[in-house]
Amino acid sequence: MILPHALFFALACFALAFVLNLIRLLTAPTVTDRILTLDTMTVNAIALVVLYGIWAGTGLYLEAAVLLALTGFVGTVAYAKFLLRGSIIE
């Protein structure tokens, strides 16, 4: 079967992308670059959780990925609002 090999390759690619994003987070010159890097890391983390859920054969990880996506979206919006206005809560 090819599915385990494809899952392993995809997990390796997303793990590499996550590590490269972590390096970019540490070396980013501006705050907006760091916010975009954190958003990209959230997307990579969601992909890793979904792929692991497929590999494990359970739907529990897919629900965790949805929660991670919602949290990442709210965090990105909060960072952007903080940059634009200086405060999150009006």
BELHUVEN-V203126 format. One record per residue. N is the residue number from 1. RES is the residue in three letters. PHI is phi as a letter, one per 20 degrees, with the letter a starting at -180 (NA if undefined). D_CENTER is the distance of its C-alpha to the mean C-alpha in Angstrom with 1 decimal. Layout:
# BELHUVEN-V203126
[[N,RES,PHI,D_CENTER] [N,RES,PHI,D_CENTER]]
This chain:
# BELHUVEN-V203126
[[1,MET,NA,28.8] [2,ILE,e,26.0] [3,LEU,g,23.1] [4,PRO,f,22.5] [5,HIS,f,22.7] [6,ALA,f,20.3] [7,LEU,f,17.7] [8,PHE,f,18.3] [9,PHE,f,17.9] [10,ALA,f,14.7] [11,LEU,f,13.3] [12,ALA,f,14.8] [13,CYS,f,13.5] [14,PHE,f,9.8] [15,ALA,f,10.7] [16,LEU,f,12.6] [17,ALA,f,10.1] [18,PHE,f,7.9] [19,VAL,f,11.4] [20,LEU,f,12.4] [21,ASN,f,9.7] [22,LEU,f,10.9] [23,ILE,f,14.4] [24,ARG,f,13.8] [25,LEU,f,12.7] [26,LEU,f,16.0] [27,THR,d,18.1] [28,ALA,f,17.1] [29,PRO,f,20.4] [30,THR,c,19.5] [31,VAL,f,17.6] [32,THR,f,16.3] [33,ASP,f,14.9] [34,ARG,f,13.1] [35,ILE,f,11.7] [36,LEU,f,10.5] [37,THR,f,9.0] [38,LEU,f,7.1] [39,ASP,f,6.1] [40,THR,f,5.3] [41,MET,f,3.5] [42,THR,f,1.6] [43,VAL,f,3.0] [44,ASN,f,3.9] [45,ALA,f,3.8] [46,ILE,f,5.3] [47,ALA,f,7.3] [48,LEU,f,8.4] [49,VAL,f,9.5] [50,VAL,f,11.2] [51,LEU,f,12.9] [52,TYR,f,14.0] [53,GLY,f,15.4] [54,ILE,f,17.2] [55,TRP,f,18.6] [56,ALA,f,19.7] [57,GLY,m,21.2] [58,THR,c,20.3] [59,GLY,e,18.8] [60,LEU,f,17.8] [61,TYR,f,14.3] [62,LEU,f,13.9] [63,GLU,f,14.8] [64,ALA,f,12.4] [65,ALA,f,9.6] [66,VAL,f,11.4] [67,LEU,f,11.7] [68,LEU,f,8.1] [69,ALA,f,7.8] [70,LEU,f,11.0] [71,THR,f,10.2] [72,GLY,f,7.4] [73,PHE,f,10.0] [74,VAL,f,12.8] [75,GLY,f,11.5] [76,THR,f,11.1] [77,VAL,f,14.5] [78,ALA,f,16.0] [79,TYR,f,15.3] [80,ALA,f,16.7] [81,LYS,f,19.6] [82,PHE,f,20.3] [83,LEU,f,20.6] [84,LEU,f,22.9] [85,ARG,d,25.1] [86,GLY,n,24.9] [87,SER,b,24.3] [88,ILE,e,22.0] [89,ILE,d,24.8] [90,GLU,e,27.9]]
